[in-house]
Amino acid sequence: MKNIRRLPSYLVPTLAIETEGLKIARAGSITVLDDWNRPHWSASLTVEEDGYHGKIDKWIYMHALLADSRLPLYAFQAYGHTYSDFNVEDLDTEKYPKVTAREMRLDFNSVLPGVYWGHEIKDVFSYDEIYKAYLKTDDIYLAALKNYFLGQDVDFNPRLRSIDPAYWQVVILISAMEALLPKPEFCKGKCEACGKGVNHPINNADKDWKELLFGRIKDKEIRKQYRLIFDVARSEIRNNTVHNGLMPALIIGRGSLNDGVTEYTTKKAIEEYKSDNYSLESLVDQLRQICRYVLLNQLIDRNIFPPLKGIEVHSKTIHANSSPVTITLDF
């Protein structure tokens, strides 16, 4: 008996591939309705395994990481109890005549240009190679990967509407990366520095983070950008949230926006995250990008760490009853 699932995916193979007991092929354009009954239009793929051995259940996390999209994972995990619970349907071109489903067809023999979309990547890695490397990872890596997605998922949990979970997102993302740090060293004898007995862990935090992340970023400006986001996220937010129960203010103002596009850079994010909701969103998303690149590097080991992208907010001022009102179009 074959286990076949059709899933939304922006990233799809130009030709069907087979890898380690899975067959992955491009399917047609689809519509997916989320928890709020909002439509998402996407390409799709079918993934097939012989029998039910849990291969697809594990594979889906890797594919969602490569595609930089939670949509495949959400659709895979959906219960389907309601019409709006991430059910996959063929795109109704009569109902949505002007819609073009999002799609990136990619040669899966050289998949990194799609994985690091928008950045020039010279290394050649096949989907098959990455998947084989993924299958060799341990439970710690899989837990870190799941926490990476959990850190994003909590922001959309309808049960958490009364709070801003941004700081706990930071905690989860930092913890996901901490799980991948080198195993701690232990004192062999009594430590003269702290006076503790034998076999207590040695604090090598700076060395460990350099080995996992910062020592792998060759470009000084990019390394500085990563460090700015990381230091604020870890030292100011993560530590205070874990130890002191720190939470964002219940209502954080949104900065006054000019008509057009406002870019929330790294500098703006770290300077204004306590007072401007968009800055806080940008900080969390840039930390998410760091976490994603760390997770990817564990699989391909090529030290590819592109510049971090801030968010863009599109706004327009309209006049209602002679009073100007600025509305956010999208971001």
Backbone torsions as a table, in degrees:
resi	resn	phi	psi	omega
1	MET	NA	133.0	-179.0
2	LYS	-95.9	141.3	174.0
3	ASN	-101.9	111.2	-177.0
4	ILE	-121.9	127.5	177.0
5	ARG	-124.6	137.6	172.6
6	ARG	-105.4	127.6	-171.7
7	LEU	-134.6	147.1	173.0
8	PRO	-67.1	141.3	176.2
9	SER	-162.7	126.6	174.3
10	TYR	-71.0	-33.5	-178.2
11	LEU	-92.2	115.7	-177.1
12	VAL	-135.8	151.3	-179.9
13	PRO	-79.5	141.6	174.8
14	THR	-67.0	-34.0	177.3
15	LEU	-128.3	146.1	178.9
16	ALA	-60.3	144.1	178.4
17	ILE	-127.5	157.2	172.8
18	GLU	-125.0	132.4	-178.2
19	THR	-150.1	120.4	172.5
20	GLU	48.0	48.4	175.4
21	GLY	87.3	3.5	177.6
22	LEU	-117.5	144.6	172.6
23	LYS	-120.1	125.6	-175.1
24	ILE	-122.6	128.2	-177.1
25	ALA	-140.5	151.5	176.5
26	ARG	-71.2	139.6	173.4
27	ALA	-120.0	-169.5	-174.0
28	GLY	-83.6	-178.4	178.6
29	SER	-73.5	144.8	-175.0
30	ILE	-136.8	166.5	169.9
31	THR	-117.1	134.0	175.5
32	VAL	-124.0	128.7	176.2
33	LEU	-100.4	129.0	-175.8
34	ASP	-89.7	-167.6	-176.5
35	ASP	-61.8	-23.1	-178.6
36	TRP	-102.2	14.2	179.5
37	ASN	64.6	26.6	177.0
38	ARG	-91.4	135.5	-179.1
39	PRO	-82.6	141.7	171.2
40	HIS	-123.9	132.7	-177.8
41	TRP	-109.9	126.4	-170.9
42	SER	-150.0	157.1	164.6
43	ALA	-68.8	174.3	178.6
44	SER	-145.4	166.9	174.9
45	LEU	-138.8	161.2	170.7
46	THR	-111.1	138.1	175.1
47	VAL	-123.0	135.5	-171.0
48	GLU	-133.8	137.2	171.6
49	GLU	-134.6	153.0	175.3
50	ASP	-79.0	117.6	-179.5
51	GLY	81.1	-170.0	-179.1
52	TYR	-123.3	88.2	-175.0
53	HIS	-115.1	7.3	178.3
54	GLY	80.6	9.9	-179.2
55	LYS	-66.8	-43.1	-179.7
56	ILE	-66.3	-37.1	-179.3
57	ASP	-59.4	-34.9	179.2
58	LYS	-85.8	-39.2	-178.4
59	TRP	-59.9	-36.5	-172.1
60	ILE	-58.8	-33.5	179.0
61	TYR	-66.1	-42.3	179.6
62	MET	-64.9	-44.0	-177.8
63	HIS	-64.3	-42.0	178.8
64	ALA	-63.0	-34.5	176.4
65	LEU	-66.5	-46.7	-179.5
66	LEU	-63.4	-41.0	-177.9
67	ALA	-77.7	-10.6	-176.3
68	ASP	53.8	48.4	-176.9
69	SER	-149.6	134.8	176.4
70	ARG	-86.3	-12.9	-174.4
71	LEU	-58.0	-45.5	178.3
72	PRO	-60.3	-40.0	-178.6
73	LEU	-67.4	-45.0	-179.3
74	TYR	-62.3	-43.3	180.0
75	ALA	-65.2	-37.0	179.4
76	PHE	-65.9	-38.7	-175.6
77	GLN	-88.8	-4.5	-176.3
78	ALA	-64.8	141.7	177.7
79	TYR	-78.7	-28.2	-179.7
80	GLY	74.4	20.1	-178.5
81	HIS	-73.0	-26.4	179.9
82	THR	-124.9	162.7	-176.5
83	TYR	-61.8	-30.1	-174.3
84	SER	-96.4	15.3	-174.8
85	ASP	-95.9	62.3	173.7
86	PHE	55.1	37.4	173.3
87	ASN	-74.4	141.1	-179.3
88	VAL	-96.1	123.6	179.4
89	GLU	-131.2	150.3	173.9
90	ASP	-58.9	142.9	178.8
91	LEU	-66.7	122.7	178.7
92	ASP	-85.3	99.7	-175.8
93	THR	-69.9	-21.3	176.5
94	GLU	-76.2	-37.8	179.3
95	LYS	-75.1	-36.7	-179.0
96	TYR	-123.4	71.3	-173.1
97	PRO	-69.2	-22.8	-176.3
98	LYS	-102.6	6.8	-175.7
99	VAL	-88.4	134.5	170.1
100	THR	-115.8	118.7	-177.9
101	ALA	-65.7	140.3	178.8
102	ARG	-69.5	131.1	-176.4
103	GLU	-156.2	139.3	171.5
104	MET	-128.9	101.3	176.8
105	ARG	-79.8	131.3	-171.5
106	LEU	-138.2	141.2	171.7
107	ASP	-70.2	110.4	-176.0
108	PHE	-73.3	1.2	170.3
109	ASN	-82.8	-13.4	176.5
110	SER	-146.8	82.7	-166.0
111	VAL	-93.1	-14.6	-172.8
112	LEU	-62.5	-32.9	176.3
113	PRO	-57.8	-29.8	176.5
114	GLY	-84.0	-32.5	179.8
115	VAL	-68.3	-40.2	178.1
116	TYR	-109.1	55.0	-174.1
117	TRP	-56.4	133.2	178.8
118	GLY	93.7	-1.3	-179.6
119	HIS	-127.6	142.3	-179.4
120	GLU	-76.7	116.8	-178.6
121	ILE	-120.2	122.5	-178.0
122	LYS	-94.0	-24.4	-178.4
123	ASP	-65.5	141.9	178.6
124	VAL	-106.5	117.8	177.5
125	PHE	-134.6	132.7	177.6
126	SER	-89.2	157.5	175.3
127	TYR	-59.2	-39.2	179.9
128	ASP	-60.9	-43.5	179.6
129	GLU	-63.4	-43.1	-179.0
130	ILE	-66.5	-41.3	-179.7
131	TYR	-64.3	-40.2	177.9
132	LYS	-64.4	-38.8	176.1
133	ALA	-65.3	-38.8	178.9
134	TYR	-62.4	-40.7	-179.8
135	LEU	-65.4	-20.5	180.0
136	LYS	-88.5	-7.7	-179.6
137	THR	-70.7	159.9	-177.2
138	ASP	-96.8	-177.6	-178.2
139	ASP	-63.9	-29.5	-179.9
140	ILE	-65.3	-42.4	178.7
141	TYR	-64.2	-44.5	-179.0
142	LEU	-62.8	-38.2	177.2
143	ALA	-64.9	-41.1	178.1
144	ALA	-63.0	-40.9	179.2
145	LEU	-64.4	-43.3	178.5
146	LYS	-65.2	-38.0	177.6
147	ASN	-67.2	-32.7	175.5
148	TYR	-57.9	-44.5	178.7
149	PHE	-74.6	-35.2	177.2
150	LEU	-61.7	-38.5	179.4
151	GLY	-59.6	-27.7	177.1
152	GLN	-89.2	-35.1	-174.8
153	ASP	-64.4	-35.6	-176.9
154	VAL	-63.3	-22.6	-179.7
155	ASP	-72.5	-17.2	-177.7
156	PHE	-113.9	10.4	-178.9
157	ASN	-75.6	117.8	-176.4
158	PRO	-64.0	-18.4	178.7
159	ARG	-76.8	-10.1	-175.8
160	LEU	-109.5	27.5	-176.3
161	ARG	-69.0	-20.7	-176.7
162	SER	-83.8	-6.2	-179.4
163	ILE	-131.4	163.3	171.6
164	ASP	-100.7	110.5	-174.6
165	PRO	-84.3	12.4	-171.8
166	ALA	-56.6	-44.3	-177.3
167	TYR	-66.9	-35.1	177.8
168	TRP	-72.6	-26.3	170.9
169	GLN	-61.7	-42.9	178.2
170	VAL	-61.2	-44.4	179.4
171	VAL	-57.5	-47.1	-177.0
172	ILE	-65.4	-43.4	-178.8
173	LEU	-66.4	-41.5	176.5
174	ILE	-63.3	-42.8	179.6
175	SER	-62.7	-37.2	178.1
176	ALA	-59.9	-42.2	179.1
177	MET	-73.7	-36.7	178.9
178	GLU	-59.9	-33.4	179.8
179	ALA	-62.6	-24.4	-177.1
180	LEU	-93.3	-0.7	178.2
181	LEU	-64.6	155.6	176.8
182	PRO	-55.4	150.3	178.9
183	LYS	-61.5	139.5	-175.2
184	PRO	-65.8	146.5	173.1
185	GLU	-88.1	154.1	-178.4
186	PHE	-125.3	144.5	176.8
187	CYS	-64.1	136.6	177.8
188	LYS	-85.2	-27.0	177.8
189	GLY	-135.5	-169.9	-179.2
190	LYS	-65.0	129.9	-175.5
191	CYS	-82.4	121.5	-179.8
192	GLU	-70.4	-28.1	-176.8
193	ALA	-67.9	-40.2	-175.0
194	CYS	-120.2	-10.2	178.6
195	GLY	78.6	6.1	-179.6
196	LYS	-76.3	163.2	-179.5
197	GLY	-75.5	-168.8	-175.2
198	VAL	-71.8	158.9	171.8
199	ASN	61.3	31.9	170.6
200	HIS	-97.6	150.4	-176.2
201	PRO	-67.6	142.0	176.3
202	ILE	-90.2	133.9	-179.5
203	ASN	-80.5	104.5	177.8
204	ASN	-120.0	39.6	-171.7
205	ALA	-55.9	-49.8	-178.0
206	ASP	-61.3	-43.8	179.7
207	LYS	-64.1	-41.8	-177.3
208	ASP	-66.7	-43.9	179.6
209	TRP	-67.9	-31.5	175.7
210	LYS	-65.8	-40.8	-179.4
211	GLU	-68.4	-39.2	-178.0
212	LEU	-76.7	-37.4	-167.9
213	LEU	-134.6	-68.5	-164.7
214	PHE	-67.2	-34.4	177.9
215	GLY	-70.2	-11.5	-178.7
216	ARG	-95.1	-8.7	-179.5
217	ILE	-94.8	109.4	-174.2
218	LYS	-78.2	-35.7	-178.3
219	ASP	-75.0	122.1	-175.1
220	LYS	-63.8	-40.2	-178.6
221	GLU	-68.1	-40.1	177.7
222	ILE	-66.9	-41.7	178.5
223	ARG	-60.8	-40.7	178.2
224	LYS	-63.4	-41.1	179.3
225	GLN	-62.1	-46.4	178.3
226	TYR	-60.9	-42.4	-177.6
227	ARG	-63.9	-39.6	-179.6
228	LEU	-60.8	-48.5	179.8
229	ILE	-65.9	-45.6	-176.3
230	PHE	-62.4	-45.9	-176.2
231	ASP	-63.9	-42.4	177.5
232	VAL	-65.6	-44.4	-177.4
233	ALA	-64.0	-43.8	-174.6
234	ARG	-81.7	-48.5	-172.9
235	SER	-81.3	-41.2	-175.1
236	GLU	-89.8	-35.2	-173.9
237	ILE	-102.6	-57.4	-174.4
238	ARG	-59.0	-50.5	-176.3
239	ASN	-64.5	-42.7	179.8
240	ASN	-69.8	-32.5	179.6
241	THR	-71.2	-44.0	-178.7
242	VAL	-67.7	-44.3	-172.0
243	HIS	-93.4	-26.4	-174.3
244	ASN	-122.3	6.3	177.7
245	GLY	65.6	29.8	-177.9
246	LEU	-63.2	138.3	176.9
247	MET	-136.7	151.0	173.0
248	PRO	-62.8	154.9	174.4
249	ALA	-56.0	146.2	-177.2
250	LEU	-57.5	-39.2	177.5
251	ILE	-123.9	110.5	176.1
252	ILE	-102.8	130.5	-178.3
253	GLY	-66.2	156.3	172.1
254	ARG	-105.6	131.0	-175.2
255	GLY	-57.5	153.3	176.5
256	SER	-68.3	124.6	-173.0
257	LEU	-109.2	137.6	172.1
258	ASN	-81.1	158.0	175.9
259	ASP	-59.8	139.0	180.0
260	GLY	111.0	-143.4	-174.6
261	VAL	-111.5	127.2	174.3
262	THR	-110.0	123.2	-179.4
263	GLU	-96.4	129.0	178.1
264	TYR	-98.9	95.3	-176.9
265	THR	-76.6	174.4	176.0
266	THR	-59.2	-44.8	-179.6
267	LYS	-60.0	-46.5	-180.0
268	LYS	-65.3	-38.1	-178.8
269	ALA	-62.9	-47.6	-175.3
270	ILE	-77.2	-22.7	-179.0
271	GLU	-86.8	-25.8	-170.0
272	GLU	-124.3	10.5	-173.8
273	TYR	-65.3	-22.6	-179.4
274	LYS	-79.3	-18.9	-173.7
275	SER	-121.6	-12.2	-176.1
276	ASP	-129.8	119.0	-175.0
277	ASN	-60.8	-38.4	180.0
278	TYR	-65.0	-37.9	177.3
279	SER	-63.2	-40.3	178.0
280	LEU	-64.6	-43.3	177.2
281	GLU	-60.1	-40.7	-179.9
282	SER	-66.4	-41.3	178.4
283	LEU	-60.9	-47.2	-179.5
284	VAL	-62.8	-41.7	-178.5
285	ASP	-68.3	-36.5	177.4
286	GLN	-68.1	-34.8	173.6
287	LEU	-65.6	-37.8	176.2
288	ARG	-60.0	-42.0	178.2
289	GLN	-60.9	-43.0	178.1
290	ILE	-58.5	-47.0	-179.3
291	CYS	-61.0	-42.0	179.5
292	ARG	-61.8	-45.0	-178.6
293	TYR	-66.4	-34.0	175.6
294	VAL	-64.4	-45.6	179.5
295	LEU	-63.3	-41.9	178.5
296	LEU	-63.9	-40.1	-177.2
297	ASN	-66.5	-26.6	176.0
298	GLN	-64.8	-25.3	-178.4
299	LEU	-91.3	-40.4	-173.3
300	ILE	-105.1	-20.0	175.6
301	ASP	51.5	50.8	178.8
302	ARG	-122.7	6.4	175.9
303	ASN	51.8	50.5	176.8
304	ILE	-97.7	107.7	-179.1
305	PHE	-130.6	88.4	-177.5
306	PRO	-69.8	166.3	173.6
307	PRO	-58.8	147.0	179.1
308	LEU	-79.3	143.7	180.0
309	LYS	-102.6	131.5	171.7
310	GLY	-81.9	174.3	177.1
311	ILE	-91.0	157.1	175.6
312	GLU	-116.0	134.4	179.2
313	VAL	-114.4	123.8	178.8
314	HIS	-99.3	126.9	-176.5
315	SER	-138.5	157.5	-180.0
316	LYS	-148.0	132.0	178.2
317	THR	-90.1	126.4	176.1
318	ILE	-120.9	161.6	-179.4
319	HIS	-109.6	123.3	177.9
320	ALA	-123.6	118.5	-177.0
321	ASN	54.1	42.3	176.5
322	SER	70.9	3.4	178.6
323	SER	-108.7	128.1	-179.7
324	PRO	-70.5	134.6	177.2
325	VAL	-129.8	126.4	178.0
326	THR	-93.6	126.8	178.9
327	ILE	-115.8	147.2	176.3
328	THR	-91.2	126.4	-179.3
329	LEU	-84.3	-49.8	177.0
330	ASP	-169.7	170.2	176.6
331	PHE	-157.1	NA	NA
